[in-house]
Amino acid sequence: MSQKSPRNTGVLGIGESAQIGEPRPSTLAAGKIELGLARKLLEQLGCDDVGLVLWDDQRISLGTKNPAITVHLRERGCLYRLLANPDLHFGDDYTVGRIAVEGSLVDLLVRVGRIKRNGTGSGPLQTVYARWMNRPRPNSLKGSQENIHHHYDIGNAFYRLWLDERMVYTCAYFPTPETGLEAAQVAKFDHVCRKLRLRPGETVVEAGCGWGALAFHMAEHYGVKVRAYNISREQIAYARERIRAAGLEDRVEYVQDDYRNIEGTYDVFVSVGMLEHVGTKQYPELGSIIDRVLKPQGRGLIHSIGRNRAIPFNAWTERRIFPGAYPPTLAECNRIFEDSDLSVLDVENLRLHYAKTLEHWLERYEANVDTVREMFDELFVRAWRLYLSGSVAAFLAGNLQLFQIAFARGDNNDIPWTREHIYLSEQGIGDR
Amino acid sequence: MSQKSPRNTGVLGIGESAQIGEPRPSTLAAGKIELGLARKLLEQLGCDDVGLVLWDDQRISLGTKNPAITVHLRERGCLYRLLANPDLHFGDDYTVGRIAVEGSLVDLLVRVGRIKRNGTGSGPLQTVYARWMNRPRPNSLKGSQENIHHHYDIGNAFYRLWLDERMVYTCAYFPTPETGLEAAQVAKFDHVCRKLRLRPGETVVEAGCGWGALAFHMAEHYGVKVRAYNISREQIAYARERIRAAGLEDRVEYVQDDYRNIEGTYDVFVSVGMLEHVGTKQYPELGSIIDRVLKPQGRGLIHSIGRNRAIPFNAWTERRIFPGAYPPTLAECNRIFEDSDLSVLDVENLRLHYAKTLEHWLERYEANVDTVREMFDELFVRAWRLYLSGSVAAFLAGNLQLFQIAFARGDNNDIPWTREHIYLSEQGIGDR
């Protein structure tokens, strides 16, 4: 996995010519107008502990002379690109090293996130441009495969460097903020299973199973049979190997196929971290699929990144990291349920748990950054650092939410009387 | 309170001429076409244990000769009205006694509710007509006062006959289905207070406080100060009297005014059973009011009847019982929060708890029905029996939901880490 190749850079889609650390020399010092524009950028940020260093080494800050965070714009073009479309170009310029950050990248991005939510950071033209750049890629069957391949098939070895031992790439559940990541991922599985009130002998279908750990956990600890779908071949291969090694292959079937091709009927439908890739246009179809595969007394749970307001993912994230992804609002999620007479029973927002999860990932990523650099290159290292940091920041600033939505058929009265069972006994989980 | 007067009938808006038990004689026996139409009605119901008895004593049923439920149509017109607009006319004809039901009215209405949800019960013309009949009455400041007066100012003595001792006219929370009504209303208060994590010394504003029991409970058991708004003068008068009697008038201020006129800022915003009367057009305005009155670290809770899909209340309920009322979907509720950057943290659907609450109310109502008849008249007795029975049925059939939505400002990170605190100690509630 350690050879470098042009393909690696291609993973990010920035283009072959981009190189790290070689900003084009700017022949001219920053003029008065440019200094004014730079100052305006800082004013939009609205905090006096961030400073700028321009391509000609001029320093600008609104407050203290020693700001906590310093952003280096190493080319004149960075300034103009930031003014035109900060969402996209900060990411690209940071990735190739034309922008550098001294101090905490996460803290800087929390500040950026806060101004973006206040709506002071962009004019109408910027908004239109951002939306266009940000248009979701098609989620046709083929489009989905390409989008998922882009993100999930860049190598299990890479994800193994910074995910937990079970390879869980979704928000964990921390009973306390001090819980470790491995324990928190298991706690998340149990949290989901308790919400679903899994009973031994029941059947579960999972849409978008990642590396298969939730299905594994359900089969191992709750005595259910699971059929788990995923279109990422690397993830499915990993999941199958793991379930065989544990001798549980008669209880979990991993299917490399799209959720739209789910067959059979089940007591439980579960989907953790797939809805982000479904596309709101497909939500009623997802609802009708759930309607088709769920038994009359069935119930389900969808776990997804979301928003308070309908805004696309950050343009850079959607372009470079997660093509086709979109975080829905609760109102948009309702489209899944409305037409299929499914009833939302319980919604929990675990936003701060995703911030905590990502902090763990970022810490592990940085601890293994030399290996990442060997596997790919410096561009990749910086892009993923930005992606992980930006995600921590988005959940901390409240720009992203994490919704767990439990539901059942609208006329099913065999639903939990209260939610007490989720919390009553910390130890007595499942059939362990 | 026991004198009968034309005004009493007027409360229901059916008209002065309506009298009980005197159906106009139908000179002709039911013809072939009418028998066919009656049979079609039963087929729409889709169950073979409901029978019809027509105005000429002809009996029709699809299955057994001794159906569990028999519906008497005592006039030819009942049949045609039911076919034209069952939602409205069943209620009116039942109220005046032109329709009578042998067997369980609730069970009949659950069956009706199930077909309505399946969408087989009405054609497009019926739908348009129902929607028009069903158009929400205006919720301007003045319109709201008229609508609220219609329902809530018909006399505290009436509600005292069948509500719990604290006069709580919203869904209770039953820790177990066996919990009594009085205990379940207190448990609901505590459930709400725990979700809001009330701390001694905090300030609370309540929008739509009914007879004031939640505000009373918060002040008595959680050491908070509450300002509680309601436009119903009879309810406010009752609440003020009760808080004075308890010597807690320095901790709760009951204000007879519209929620739109709330002044001041508070740690907590709470509204239990008011949103049904707000009207979806006013939701963004409600959001901006919450935004205006909530402190930066504030949080809130809205408790409301709702729907899985956007459908108005049953036409009869909206016309005769709850003018201007509408049960929103979660998607519609989101309009409260979206534009004001409020973040939904927790949604709990307590549908079956409202069915249980209403069963208690209906039982107490029937136990005191002679007193109701003395206060009003037989029309009123039958209308409220139908309203309470229909409401039990709607929650049992899954046509109505009860949403408790907890929220905070979008950038507030001082939010509960988990929901464990709501459930952990049954006893250790508040500062008791």
Interface residues (C-beta under 8 A of the other chain):
Chain A: R114 R117 Y173 F174 P175 T176 P177 N308 R309 A310 T329 L330 A331 E332 N334 R335 F337 E338 D339 D341 L342 S343 V344 L345 D346 V347 E348 N349 R351 L352 L396 A397 G398 Q401 R409 G410 D411 N412 N413 I415 W417 T418 R419 E420 I422 Y423 L424
Chain B: R114 R117 Y173 F174 P175 T176 P177 N308 R309 A310 T329 L330 A331 E332 N334 R335 F337 E338 D339 D341 L342 S343 V344 L345 D346 V347 E348 N349 R351 L352 L396 A397 G398 Q401 R409 G410 D411 N412 N413 I415 W417 T418 R419 E420 I422 Y423 L424
